[in-house]
Amino acid sequence: MAVEEAVQEGRLRRYLRLLGPGLVTGAADDDPSGVATYAQAGATFGNGMLWTAPVTLPMMISVQEISDRTALATGEPLGTLIRRKFSRRPRIVIGILVVALLVANTLNIAADLMAIGQGMELLGAGPDHLWAAVAGCAIAVTLMTGSFAVIAKVFKWLCLALLAYVAVLFVAKVDWGDVLAGLAGVQFRWSWDYLGLLVGVLGTTISPYLFFWQSAHRVEEMRAEDLGGNLPVALPERGDARARQKLRAARADVFAGMAFSVLVMFAIIAASAATLGKNGVQIATAADAAKALAPVAGPAAKALFSIGFIGTGFLAIPVLAGSGSVGLAGLLGTRWGFDRSPRNARVFYSLLGAGIIGGILLALALSDPIGLLVFVAVVNGIAAAPFLIVTMLVSGDRKIMGEYANGRVTTIIGWSTAAIMAVAGAIGVFTTLTGIGS
């Protein structure tokens, strides 16, 4: 019996060691912007958007597995592969899109810093603006001076903060019959306010910055391996057995990360529907989502919700800053990576610093309506389709990917996701420009 337990424990430890880029990407997907958007969905429409959890799971798995496989097959991040795939004129257009993504990410960083500050204030630690600035400076210094190995370990531990949202389900009075109805999609509504928020939910779930982060983090992980020294060893260079083992491990990591992300998404919508939605609570700030839970679910829920988006903010901000920076640095053909010093990757670290500093300044200057967090999610929903199309073209190119190019199932799911996000983006543009549903 003791031997069986030891074997099971050994398997668990090996599996946990496999978790890395996929888990971090999935956890970063549930950043404060996502938390606010999901909470808004639960508060406004109850469990009416809960069907998006099972629907988006295969989409998330497919898109992030594709992004991950581009790195595994080539040893290069998505930005560098875009440079290889496209000629000068398309690269200019894509470069403009990446710059726009950097701006959107800066706005997202500001919103996440505000959420961290308000979370600290709710816990009685002091003024929110002060903590937003402190958090931003601490993250910047850590990224500029810390090694990738340390940063990667910190990322893994921060993922645990998301379990706080799952814990809320155990202290809130959830109507599980209504939850099942929401999962089945029978509470879908044909209204512009519903569709507008749906774009935000899809945008914060299929976020374009995560495509760049997934591939870049995987390359960083490959660089850290002993196999190739400081250089990542791509799958074709590993031999068949090692390549299959690496691919299986990476897929398990991605699948686990996306499943974890969707579990948290489900928990936030269901808990918000059972508390905020049931009592008709209106939330005007990210902190209101935590405050409003206290009278219904008790002070434990308030503390859990606060700790959750503090932890996810600290996790998501480096991902937001790093994803666009590595995308543009790779597109420009310059060095990048947290495992390199600022002197050896000047463009990457300059973009990284500019994004975080810009986020700090915006966090200090702006108020904190939850609309800012939801707006960022809608922007991601609008931007997702173009980047998905680019990613599909790169990952389907056999000259770049070789035998690891997209298969039939992946191609179908990937392009279907791009089409869905294109429709969502069109709705997002319409509702944003007209103000319908806001």
C-alpha beads as a LAMMPS data file, in Angstrom:
LAMMPS data file: protein, C-alpha beads

438 atoms
437 bonds

1 atom types
1 bond types

-500.0 500.0 xlo xhi
-500.0 500.0 ylo yhi
-500.0 500.0 zlo zhi

Masses

1 110.0

Atoms # bond

1 1 1 0.000 0.000 0.000
2 1 1 2.818 2.356 0.924
3 1 1 4.574 1.504 -2.340
4 1 1 1.436 2.332 -4.378
5 1 1 1.046 5.647 -2.566
6 1 1 4.700 6.484 -3.231
7 1 1 4.271 5.667 -6.926
8 1 1 1.134 7.850 -7.149
9 1 1 2.919 10.674 -5.328
10 1 1 5.854 10.364 -7.719
11 1 1 3.536 10.563 -10.728
12 1 1 1.823 13.628 -9.279
13 1 1 5.147 15.362 -8.729
14 1 1 6.281 14.570 -12.277
15 1 1 3.021 15.932 -13.670
16 1 1 3.261 19.106 -11.584
17 1 1 6.790 19.650 -12.894
18 1 1 5.413 19.454 -16.437
19 1 1 3.052 22.342 -15.754
20 1 1 4.534 25.631 -16.895
21 1 1 3.690 27.900 -19.859
22 1 1 0.233 26.383 -20.359
23 1 1 -0.738 26.734 -16.706
24 1 1 0.603 30.296 -16.478
25 1 1 -1.170 31.302 -19.700
26 1 1 -4.451 29.824 -18.487
27 1 1 -4.135 31.548 -15.124
28 1 1 -3.153 34.878 -16.689
29 1 1 -6.283 34.647 -18.829
30 1 1 -8.276 35.145 -15.614
31 1 1 -6.692 38.504 -14.804
32 1 1 -8.651 41.278 -13.009
33 1 1 -10.101 42.337 -16.362
34 1 1 -11.436 38.817 -16.792
35 1 1 -12.615 38.692 -13.176
36 1 1 -14.481 41.979 -13.593
37 1 1 -16.023 40.890 -16.903
38 1 1 -17.150 37.517 -15.557
39 1 1 -18.485 39.153 -12.378
40 1 1 -20.367 41.684 -14.488
41 1 1 -21.842 38.834 -16.551
42 1 1 -23.014 37.025 -13.409
43 1 1 -24.340 40.183 -11.755
44 1 1 -26.242 41.350 -14.849
45 1 1 -27.480 38.139 -16.455
46 1 1 -27.205 35.567 -13.674
47 1 1 -26.118 32.239 -15.132
48 1 1 -27.205 33.360 -18.595
49 1 1 -23.636 33.404 -19.951
50 1 1 -22.421 30.282 -18.207
51 1 1 -22.694 28.316 -21.461
52 1 1 -19.601 30.168 -22.689
53 1 1 -17.427 28.122 -20.289
54 1 1 -17.842 24.717 -22.018
55 1 1 -18.059 26.323 -25.469
56 1 1 -14.814 28.275 -25.186
57 1 1 -12.790 25.432 -23.622
58 1 1 -12.055 23.596 -26.924
59 1 1 -11.413 26.960 -28.582
60 1 1 -8.898 27.937 -25.906
61 1 1 -7.183 24.550 -25.977
62 1 1 -6.899 24.607 -29.762
63 1 1 -5.598 28.164 -30.062
64 1 1 -3.056 27.881 -27.249
65 1 1 -1.895 24.426 -28.384
66 1 1 -1.292 25.889 -31.843
67 1 1 0.662 28.819 -30.406
68 1 1 2.630 26.429 -28.197
69 1 1 3.408 24.065 -31.071
70 1 1 4.831 26.863 -33.230
71 1 1 7.464 27.382 -30.529
72 1 1 8.113 23.664 -30.054
73 1 1 8.490 22.996 -33.776
74 1 1 10.830 25.919 -34.493
75 1 1 12.379 27.088 -31.210
76 1 1 11.235 30.614 -32.068
77 1 1 8.434 32.867 -30.738
78 1 1 5.421 33.870 -32.782
79 1 1 6.737 37.373 -33.567
80 1 1 9.905 35.952 -35.155
81 1 1 7.874 33.413 -37.143
82 1 1 5.647 36.186 -38.472
83 1 1 8.814 37.877 -39.727
84 1 1 9.771 34.645 -41.512
85 1 1 6.310 34.009 -42.945
86 1 1 5.310 37.400 -44.371
87 1 1 6.891 39.868 -46.764
88 1 1 7.629 43.487 -45.871
89 1 1 4.202 45.043 -46.553
90 1 1 2.157 42.503 -44.573
91 1 1 4.728 42.772 -41.772
92 1 1 4.115 46.534 -41.596
93 1 1 0.361 45.956 -41.208
94 1 1 0.935 43.267 -38.571
95 1 1 3.440 45.559 -36.846
96 1 1 0.768 48.264 -36.576
97 1 1 -1.580 45.694 -35.048
98 1 1 1.097 44.663 -32.533
99 1 1 1.665 48.324 -31.584
100 1 1 -2.097 48.663 -31.081
101 1 1 -1.930 45.515 -28.925
102 1 1 0.843 47.138 -26.854
103 1 1 -1.402 50.160 -26.254
104 1 1 -4.332 47.933 -25.306
105 1 1 -2.068 45.931 -22.993
106 1 1 -0.922 49.154 -21.301
107 1 1 -4.539 50.052 -20.635
108 1 1 -5.082 46.531 -19.329
109 1 1 -2.011 46.868 -17.068
110 1 1 -3.447 50.100 -15.657
111 1 1 -6.775 48.420 -14.957
112 1 1 -5.060 45.454 -13.305
113 1 1 -2.913 47.754 -11.133
114 1 1 -6.064 49.553 -10.012
115 1 1 -7.604 46.215 -9.090
116 1 1 -4.503 45.227 -7.091
117 1 1 -4.636 48.555 -5.259
118 1 1 -8.310 48.191 -4.434
119 1 1 -7.773 44.630 -3.289
120 1 1 -5.091 45.787 -0.867
121 1 1 -7.340 48.603 0.338
122 1 1 -10.169 46.127 0.972
123 1 1 -7.803 44.091 3.114
124 1 1 -7.056 47.230 5.146
125 1 1 -3.493 47.675 3.858
126 1 1 -3.785 51.330 2.799
127 1 1 -4.792 53.591 -0.125
128 1 1 -5.427 51.886 -3.452
129 1 1 -3.438 54.345 -5.597
130 1 1 -0.390 53.900 -3.396
131 1 1 -0.519 50.129 -3.709
132 1 1 -1.099 50.349 -7.460
133 1 1 2.123 52.342 -7.815
134 1 1 4.049 50.087 -5.403
135 1 1 2.877 46.960 -7.226
136 1 1 3.809 48.381 -10.632
137 1 1 7.298 49.401 -9.497
138 1 1 7.882 46.044 -7.771
139 1 1 6.875 44.116 -10.885
140 1 1 9.090 46.286 -13.119
141 1 1 12.139 45.848 -10.895
142 1 1 11.581 42.088 -10.626
143 1 1 11.306 41.663 -14.383
144 1 1 14.354 43.821 -15.075
145 1 1 16.596 42.078 -12.543
146 1 1 15.202 38.580 -11.901
147 1 1 16.253 35.439 -13.729
148 1 1 13.720 33.519 -15.787
149 1 1 13.926 30.496 -13.458
150 1 1 12.871 32.605 -10.461
151 1 1 10.144 34.388 -12.415
152 1 1 8.743 31.081 -13.725
153 1 1 8.505 29.648 -10.190
154 1 1 6.793 32.795 -8.919
155 1 1 4.295 32.573 -11.786
156 1 1 3.388 28.989 -10.826
157 1 1 2.731 29.909 -7.192
158 1 1 0.633 32.934 -8.151
159 1 1 -1.653 30.596 -10.083
160 1 1 -2.857 29.270 -6.721
161 1 1 -4.506 32.644 -6.038
162 1 1 -7.176 31.740 -8.575
163 1 1 -8.392 28.909 -6.356
164 1 1 -9.880 31.679 -4.201
165 1 1 -12.667 32.076 -6.751
166 1 1 -13.445 28.374 -6.682
167 1 1 -13.568 28.570 -2.874
168 1 1 -16.259 31.287 -3.101
169 1 1 -18.630 28.657 -4.546
170 1 1 -18.478 26.778 -1.254
171 1 1 -19.552 29.781 0.816
172 1 1 -22.143 31.201 -1.598
173 1 1 -25.643 29.718 -1.893
174 1 1 -25.579 28.470 -5.470
175 1 1 -28.747 27.340 -7.231
176 1 1 -27.271 24.348 -9.061
177 1 1 -30.436 23.742 -11.082
178 1 1 -30.161 27.254 -12.487
179 1 1 -26.440 26.663 -13.094
180 1 1 -27.256 23.612 -15.235
181 1 1 -29.779 25.668 -17.195
182 1 1 -27.127 28.329 -17.778
183 1 1 -24.598 25.736 -18.925
184 1 1 -27.154 24.346 -21.368
185 1 1 -27.565 27.795 -22.936
186 1 1 -31.343 28.014 -22.434
187 1 1 -30.935 31.450 -20.794
188 1 1 -29.367 33.023 -23.885
189 1 1 -30.801 36.474 -24.642
190 1 1 -31.107 38.322 -27.946
191 1 1 -30.356 41.858 -26.801
192 1 1 -27.569 44.309 -27.565
193 1 1 -26.494 44.638 -23.934
194 1 1 -26.212 40.846 -23.702
195 1 1 -24.299 40.576 -26.990
196 1 1 -22.026 43.487 -26.076
197 1 1 -21.007 41.865 -22.800
198 1 1 -20.704 38.509 -24.570
199 1 1 -17.982 40.066 -26.769
200 1 1 -16.163 41.043 -23.571
201 1 1 -16.445 37.505 -22.177
202 1 1 -15.104 36.024 -25.423
203 1 1 -12.404 38.693 -25.631
204 1 1 -11.089 38.098 -22.132
205 1 1 -11.151 34.326 -22.776
206 1 1 -9.552 34.290 -26.269
207 1 1 -7.159 37.197 -25.679
208 1 1 -4.637 37.911 -28.474
209 1 1 -1.761 38.772 -26.133
210 1 1 -1.864 35.187 -24.839
211 1 1 -0.921 33.819 -28.278
212 1 1 2.399 35.686 -28.138
213 1 1 2.959 34.837 -24.480
214 1 1 2.342 31.099 -24.898
215 1 1 4.940 30.740 -27.658
216 1 1 7.474 33.033 -25.963
217 1 1 7.193 31.344 -22.552
218 1 1 7.622 27.930 -24.181
219 1 1 10.790 29.108 -25.946
220 1 1 12.103 30.505 -22.648
221 1 1 11.427 27.134 -21.025
222 1 1 13.263 25.357 -23.851
223 1 1 16.225 27.699 -23.430
224 1 1 16.383 26.784 -19.744
225 1 1 16.715 23.066 -20.552
226 1 1 20.154 21.451 -20.392
227 1 1 19.644 19.851 -23.800
228 1 1 20.900 22.720 -25.969
229 1 1 22.843 24.967 -23.643
230 1 1 21.439 28.488 -24.001
231 1 1 19.649 27.691 -27.264
232 1 1 16.202 26.085 -27.529
233 1 1 16.187 22.686 -29.209
234 1 1 13.210 22.359 -31.566
235 1 1 11.279 19.105 -31.886
236 1 1 12.815 18.036 -35.234
237 1 1 16.271 18.190 -33.620
238 1 1 15.395 16.001 -30.611
239 1 1 14.893 12.627 -32.207
240 1 1 11.546 10.884 -32.547
241 1 1 11.193 9.515 -29.007
242 1 1 12.249 12.715 -27.232
243 1 1 10.146 14.841 -29.599
244 1 1 7.018 12.782 -28.913
245 1 1 7.632 12.936 -25.179
246 1 1 8.125 16.711 -25.246
247 1 1 5.036 17.252 -27.389
248 1 1 2.878 15.092 -25.095
249 1 1 4.140 16.900 -22.000
250 1 1 3.533 20.323 -23.563
251 1 1 0.012 19.377 -24.625
252 1 1 -0.785 18.085 -21.140
253 1 1 0.447 21.428 -19.773
254 1 1 -1.734 23.417 -22.193
255 1 1 -4.818 21.244 -21.628
256 1 1 -4.459 21.530 -17.834
257 1 1 -3.916 25.283 -18.009
258 1 1 -6.959 25.917 -20.167
259 1 1 -9.158 23.605 -18.083
260 1 1 -8.012 25.436 -14.948
261 1 1 -8.794 28.785 -16.583
262 1 1 -12.311 27.722 -17.576
263 1 1 -12.959 26.279 -14.101
264 1 1 -12.163 29.677 -12.590
265 1 1 -14.317 31.405 -15.218
266 1 1 -17.222 29.098 -14.323
267 1 1 -16.729 29.732 -10.591
268 1 1 -16.722 33.539 -10.948
269 1 1 -19.870 33.679 -13.098
270 1 1 -21.744 31.171 -10.931
271 1 1 -20.708 32.801 -7.642
272 1 1 -21.549 36.283 -8.937
273 1 1 -24.917 35.082 -10.203
274 1 1 -25.697 33.533 -6.794
275 1 1 -24.778 36.691 -4.894
276 1 1 -24.641 39.885 -6.941
277 1 1 -27.238 38.805 -9.505
278 1 1 -29.733 37.404 -7.002
279 1 1 -29.713 40.570 -4.919
280 1 1 -29.716 43.056 -7.807
281 1 1 -26.387 44.581 -6.748
282 1 1 -24.925 47.118 -9.161
283 1 1 -21.124 47.076 -9.393
284 1 1 -19.362 50.277 -10.415
285 1 1 -15.764 49.294 -9.603
286 1 1 -13.703 46.143 -9.545
287 1 1 -13.655 46.292 -5.750
288 1 1 -17.463 46.409 -5.597
289 1 1 -17.491 42.844 -6.909
290 1 1 -15.674 41.799 -3.728
291 1 1 -17.531 44.137 -1.351
292 1 1 -20.954 43.077 -2.557
293 1 1 -20.324 39.442 -1.692
294 1 1 -19.781 40.099 2.008
295 1 1 -23.436 40.515 3.148
296 1 1 -24.517 37.378 1.301
297 1 1 -21.594 34.972 1.466
298 1 1 -19.881 36.361 4.537
299 1 1 -16.590 38.177 5.084
300 1 1 -14.641 35.126 3.901
301 1 1 -15.913 35.607 0.339
302 1 1 -14.894 39.268 0.352
303 1 1 -11.359 38.390 1.472
304 1 1 -11.093 35.503 -1.004
305 1 1 -12.273 37.653 -3.899
306 1 1 -9.797 40.401 -2.961
307 1 1 -6.860 38.029 -2.593
308 1 1 -7.818 36.429 -5.893
309 1 1 -7.536 39.495 -8.040
310 1 1 -4.432 40.738 -6.196
311 1 1 -2.686 37.482 -7.074
312 1 1 -3.984 37.379 -10.638
313 1 1 -2.977 41.009 -11.137
314 1 1 0.604 40.237 -10.136
315 1 1 0.528 37.247 -12.485
316 1 1 -1.119 38.955 -15.454
317 1 1 0.849 42.227 -15.584
318 1 1 4.202 40.610 -16.530
319 1 1 2.349 38.517 -19.107
320 1 1 0.644 41.598 -20.558
321 1 1 3.858 43.618 -20.655
322 1 1 5.975 40.733 -21.919
323 1 1 3.650 39.409 -24.633
324 1 1 3.421 42.527 -26.785
325 1 1 7.090 43.349 -26.161
326 1 1 8.319 39.956 -27.330
327 1 1 5.923 40.093 -30.288
328 1 1 7.260 43.407 -31.571
329 1 1 10.889 42.597 -30.703
330 1 1 10.618 39.339 -32.637
331 1 1 8.922 41.071 -35.566
332 1 1 11.762 43.613 -35.660
333 1 1 14.355 40.849 -35.500
334 1 1 15.879 41.963 -32.192
335 1 1 16.804 39.970 -29.095
336 1 1 14.227 39.354 -26.402
337 1 1 13.633 37.342 -23.248
338 1 1 13.590 37.485 -19.473
339 1 1 16.665 35.232 -19.459
340 1 1 18.646 38.011 -21.154
341 1 1 19.880 41.175 -19.484
342 1 1 18.436 44.597 -20.412
343 1 1 21.754 45.411 -22.107
344 1 1 21.439 42.403 -24.436
345 1 1 17.746 42.910 -25.237
346 1 1 17.271 46.663 -25.233
347 1 1 14.203 46.882 -27.479
348 1 1 12.391 44.161 -25.528
349 1 1 13.086 45.704 -22.120
350 1 1 12.366 49.239 -23.357
351 1 1 8.933 48.152 -24.554
352 1 1 8.412 46.188 -21.351
353 1 1 9.320 49.175 -19.165
354 1 1 7.241 51.590 -21.234
355 1 1 4.168 49.378 -20.873
356 1 1 4.461 49.050 -17.103
357 1 1 5.369 52.707 -16.505
358 1 1 2.500 53.784 -18.768
359 1 1 0.183 51.496 -16.821
360 1 1 1.319 52.999 -13.501
361 1 1 0.733 56.561 -14.720
362 1 1 -2.716 55.699 -16.054
363 1 1 -3.609 53.888 -12.825
364 1 1 -2.696 57.006 -10.846
365 1 1 -4.548 59.357 -13.178
366 1 1 -7.783 57.461 -13.806
367 1 1 -10.688 56.535 -11.575
368 1 1 -11.665 52.880 -11.400
369 1 1 -14.978 52.162 -13.089
370 1 1 -15.516 48.512 -13.813
371 1 1 -16.354 49.698 -17.311
372 1 1 -12.614 50.184 -17.952
373 1 1 -11.913 46.541 -17.194
374 1 1 -14.847 45.356 -19.316
375 1 1 -13.887 47.762 -22.134
376 1 1 -10.410 46.206 -22.250
377 1 1 -12.041 42.784 -22.638
378 1 1 -14.156 44.094 -25.541
379 1 1 -11.015 45.533 -27.200
380 1 1 -9.393 42.098 -26.932
381 1 1 -12.503 40.584 -28.501
382 1 1 -12.200 42.972 -31.444
383 1 1 -8.447 42.367 -31.862
384 1 1 -8.521 38.578 -31.512
385 1 1 -9.600 37.662 -35.058
386 1 1 -6.723 39.356 -36.980
387 1 1 -4.108 37.776 -34.713
388 1 1 -5.846 34.400 -34.922
389 1 1 -5.722 34.569 -38.718
390 1 1 -1.999 35.380 -38.624
391 1 1 -1.345 32.552 -36.148
392 1 1 -3.274 30.051 -38.291
393 1 1 -1.338 31.049 -41.413
394 1 1 1.988 30.606 -39.625
395 1 1 1.082 27.302 -37.944
396 1 1 -0.339 25.861 -41.173
397 1 1 2.807 26.615 -43.204
398 1 1 4.734 23.363 -43.736
399 1 1 7.868 25.264 -44.781
400 1 1 8.010 26.684 -41.261
401 1 1 6.373 23.910 -39.231
402 1 1 7.365 20.805 -41.181
403 1 1 5.571 17.698 -39.934
404 1 1 4.211 19.696 -36.971
405 1 1 1.959 21.886 -39.116
406 1 1 -1.740 21.947 -38.221
407 1 1 -3.703 18.761 -38.775
408 1 1 -7.275 18.544 -40.033
409 1 1 -9.035 18.787 -36.642
410 1 1 -6.822 21.615 -35.414
411 1 1 -7.321 23.486 -38.678
412 1 1 -11.112 23.203 -38.452
413 1 1 -11.286 24.311 -34.804
414 1 1 -8.698 27.068 -35.285
415 1 1 -10.356 28.662 -38.310
416 1 1 -13.820 28.239 -36.750
417 1 1 -12.558 30.108 -33.685
418 1 1 -11.183 32.856 -35.933
419 1 1 -14.578 33.151 -37.663
420 1 1 -16.440 33.299 -34.330
421 1 1 -14.079 35.980 -33.019
422 1 1 -14.446 37.936 -36.272
423 1 1 -18.231 38.039 -35.755
424 1 1 -17.710 38.952 -32.090
425 1 1 -15.287 41.685 -33.129
426 1 1 -17.815 43.153 -35.579
427 1 1 -20.457 43.221 -32.839
428 1 1 -17.914 44.788 -30.482
429 1 1 -17.091 47.552 -32.974
430 1 1 -20.781 48.248 -33.568
431 1 1 -21.763 48.398 -29.898
432 1 1 -18.696 50.502 -29.023
433 1 1 -19.253 53.063 -31.778
434 1 1 -23.030 53.327 -31.352
435 1 1 -23.189 52.988 -27.575
436 1 1 -26.014 50.472 -27.941
437 1 1 -26.225 48.170 -24.945
438 1 1 -23.904 50.253 -22.757

Bonds

1 1 1 2
2 1 2 3
3 1 3 4
4 1 4 5
5 1 5 6
6 1 6 7
7 1 7 8
8 1 8 9
9 1 9 10
10 1 10 11
11 1 11 12
12 1 12 13
13 1 13 14
14 1 14 15
15 1 15 16
16 1 16 17
17 1 17 18
18 1 18 19
19 1 19 20
20 1 20 21
21 1 21 22
22 1 22 23
23 1 23 24
24 1 24 25
25 1 25 26
26 1 26 27
27 1 27 28
28 1 28 29
29 1 29 30
30 1 30 31
31 1 31 32
32 1 32 33
33 1 33 34
34 1 34 35
35 1 35 36
36 1 36 37
37 1 37 38
38 1 38 39
39 1 39 40
40 1 40 41
41 1 41 42
42 1 42 43
43 1 43 44
44 1 44 45
45 1 45 46
46 1 46 47
47 1 47 48
48 1 48 49
49 1 49 50
50 1 50 51
51 1 51 52
52 1 52 53
53 1 53 54
54 1 54 55
55 1 55 56
56 1 56 57
57 1 57 58
58 1 58 59
59 1 59 60
60 1 60 61
61 1 61 62
62 1 62 63
63 1 63 64
64 1 64 65
65 1 65 66
66 1 66 67
67 1 67 68
68 1 68 69
69 1 69 70
70 1 70 71
71 1 71 72
72 1 72 73
73 1 73 74
74 1 74 75
75 1 75 76
76 1 76 77
77 1 77 78
78 1 78 79
79 1 79 80
80 1 80 81
81 1 81 82
82 1 82 83
83 1 83 84
84 1 84 85
85 1 85 86
86 1 86 87
87 1 87 88
88 1 88 89
89 1 89 90
90 1 90 91
91 1 91 92
92 1 92 93
93 1 93 94
94 1 94 95
95 1 95 96
96 1 96 97
97 1 97 98
98 1 98 99
99 1 99 100
100 1 100 101
101 1 101 102
102 1 102 103
103 1 103 104
104 1 104 105
105 1 105 106
106 1 106 107
107 1 107 108
108 1 108 109
109 1 109 110
110 1 110 111
111 1 111 112
112 1 112 113
113 1 113 114
114 1 114 115
115 1 115 116
116 1 116 117
117 1 117 118
118 1 118 119
119 1 119 120
120 1 120 121
121 1 121 122
122 1 122 123
123 1 123 124
124 1 124 125
125 1 125 126
126 1 126 127
127 1 127 128
128 1 128 129
129 1 129 130
130 1 130 131
131 1 131 132
132 1 132 133
133 1 133 134
134 1 134 135
135 1 135 136
136 1 136 137
137 1 137 138
138 1 138 139
139 1 139 140
140 1 140 141
141 1 141 142
142 1 142 143
143 1 143 144
144 1 144 145
145 1 145 146
146 1 146 147
147 1 147 148
148 1 148 149
149 1 149 150
150 1 150 151
151 1 151 152
152 1 152 153
153 1 153 154
154 1 154 155
155 1 155 156
156 1 156 157
157 1 157 158
158 1 158 159
159 1 159 160
160 1 160 161
161 1 161 162
162 1 162 163
163 1 163 164
164 1 164 165
165 1 165 166
166 1 166 167
167 1 167 168
168 1 168 169
169 1 169 170
170 1 170 171
171 1 171 172
172 1 172 173
173 1 173 174
174 1 174 175
175 1 175 176
176 1 176 177
177 1 177 178
178 1 178 179
179 1 179 180
180 1 180 181
181 1 181 182
182 1 182 183
183 1 183 184
184 1 184 185
185 1 185 186
186 1 186 187
187 1 187 188
188 1 188 189
189 1 189 190
190 1 190 191
191 1 191 192
192 1 192 193
193 1 193 194
194 1 194 195
195 1 195 196
196 1 196 197
197 1 197 198
198 1 198 199
199 1 199 200
200 1 200 201
201 1 201 202
202 1 202 203
203 1 203 204
204 1 204 205
205 1 205 206
206 1 206 207
207 1 207 208
208 1 208 209
209 1 209 210
210 1 210 211
211 1 211 212
212 1 212 213
213 1 213 214
214 1 214 215
215 1 215 216
216 1 216 217
217 1 217 218
218 1 218 219
219 1 219 220
220 1 220 221
221 1 221 222
222 1 222 223
223 1 223 224
224 1 224 225
225 1 225 226
226 1 226 227
227 1 227 228
228 1 228 229
229 1 229 230
230 1 230 231
231 1 231 232
232 1 232 233
233 1 233 234
234 1 234 235
235 1 235 236
236 1 236 237
237 1 237 238
238 1 238 239
239 1 239 240
240 1 240 241
241 1 241 242
242 1 242 243
243 1 243 244
244 1 244 245
245 1 245 246
246 1 246 247
247 1 247 248
248 1 248 249
249 1 249 250
250 1 250 251
251 1 251 252
252 1 252 253
253 1 253 254
254 1 254 255
255 1 255 256
256 1 256 257
257 1 257 258
258 1 258 259
259 1 259 260
260 1 260 261
261 1 261 262
262 1 262 263
263 1 263 264
264 1 264 265
265 1 265 266
266 1 266 267
267 1 267 268
268 1 268 269
269 1 269 270
270 1 270 271
271 1 271 272
272 1 272 273
273 1 273 274
274 1 274 275
275 1 275 276
276 1 276 277
277 1 277 278
278 1 278 279
279 1 279 280
280 1 280 281
281 1 281 282
282 1 282 283
283 1 283 284
284 1 284 285
285 1 285 286
286 1 286 287
287 1 287 288
288 1 288 289
289 1 289 290
290 1 290 291
291 1 291 292
292 1 292 293
293 1 293 294
294 1 294 295
295 1 295 296
296 1 296 297
297 1 297 298
298 1 298 299
299 1 299 300
300 1 300 301
301 1 301 302
302 1 302 303
303 1 303 304
304 1 304 305
305 1 305 306
306 1 306 307
307 1 307 308
308 1 308 309
309 1 309 310
310 1 310 311
311 1 311 312
312 1 312 313
313 1 313 314
314 1 314 315
315 1 315 316
316 1 316 317
317 1 317 318
318 1 318 319
319 1 319 320
320 1 320 321
321 1 321 322
322 1 322 323
323 1 323 324
324 1 324 325
325 1 325 326
326 1 326 327
327 1 327 328
328 1 328 329
329 1 329 330
330 1 330 331
331 1 331 332
332 1 332 333
333 1 333 334
334 1 334 335
335 1 335 336
336 1 336 337
337 1 337 338
338 1 338 339
339 1 339 340
340 1 340 341
341 1 341 342
342 1 342 343
343 1 343 344
344 1 344 345
345 1 345 346
346 1 346 347
347 1 347 348
348 1 348 349
349 1 349 350
350 1 350 351
351 1 351 352
352 1 352 353
353 1 353 354
354 1 354 355
355 1 355 356
356 1 356 357
357 1 357 358
358 1 358 359
359 1 359 360
360 1 360 361
361 1 361 362
362 1 362 363
363 1 363 364
364 1 364 365
365 1 365 366
366 1 366 367
367 1 367 368
368 1 368 369
369 1 369 370
370 1 370 371
371 1 371 372
372 1 372 373
373 1 373 374
374 1 374 375
375 1 375 376
376 1 376 377
377 1 377 378
378 1 378 379
379 1 379 380
380 1 380 381
381 1 381 382
382 1 382 383
383 1 383 384
384 1 384 385
385 1 385 386
386 1 386 387
387 1 387 388
388 1 388 389
389 1 389 390
390 1 390 391
391 1 391 392
392 1 392 393
393 1 393 394
394 1 394 395
395 1 395 396
396 1 396 397
397 1 397 398
398 1 398 399
399 1 399 400
400 1 400 401
401 1 401 402
402 1 402 403
403 1 403 404
404 1 404 405
405 1 405 406
406 1 406 407
407 1 407 408
408 1 408 409
409 1 409 410
410 1 410 411
411 1 411 412
412 1 412 413
413 1 413 414
414 1 414 415
415 1 415 416
416 1 416 417
417 1 417 418
418 1 418 419
419 1 419 420
420 1 420 421
421 1 421 422
422 1 422 423
423 1 423 424
424 1 424 425
425 1 425 426
426 1 426 427
427 1 427 428
428 1 428 429
429 1 429 430
430 1 430 431
431 1 431 432
432 1 432 433
433 1 433 434
434 1 434 435
435 1 435 436
436 1 436 437
437 1 437 438
